[in-house]
């Protein structure tokens, strides 16, 4: 079984910034850290 979750976001600067279709910002960094800590993939 693959551990993967789908995360919904809203473009709300500065927490999430749409940089030409690639999202960045605090919430993206936070999700990446959480996913790494609990060993899951997300999209």
N, C-alpha and C positions, 0 to 999 in steps of 0.2 A: 504494500500500500504506500502510495506516494503522499508525503505531507506537503500539501501546497494549498495556500489560501488566496482568494482574490480580494484585494483591498480596494475599496472605493475612496476616491479623493475629490476634493473641490479646490479649484484654483483660488486660493486665499493667501495672497502675499502678506507677509514674508514667510508664512509657514509652508506654503507650497507655491512654487514658481514654475510656470510653463516656459521652458526654454526651447522653443521650436519643436514641440512634441516630446521632449525629454524633460521629465519632471525632476526638480531638485528643491532643496529647502529643508527646514528643520524636521517636518513630519516625515519626509522621505528618509532622512538620516536616521530618525528614531525607528521607523519600521525596519530599516536594514539592520540596525543593531539588535532589535528584538528578534527578528527572524534568525539572525546568526546565533544569538544566545540560546534559543529554543530549537535550533536546527530544523527550520522549515524553509521552504521556498514560497515566494509570493509573487503575484503579478498585479 
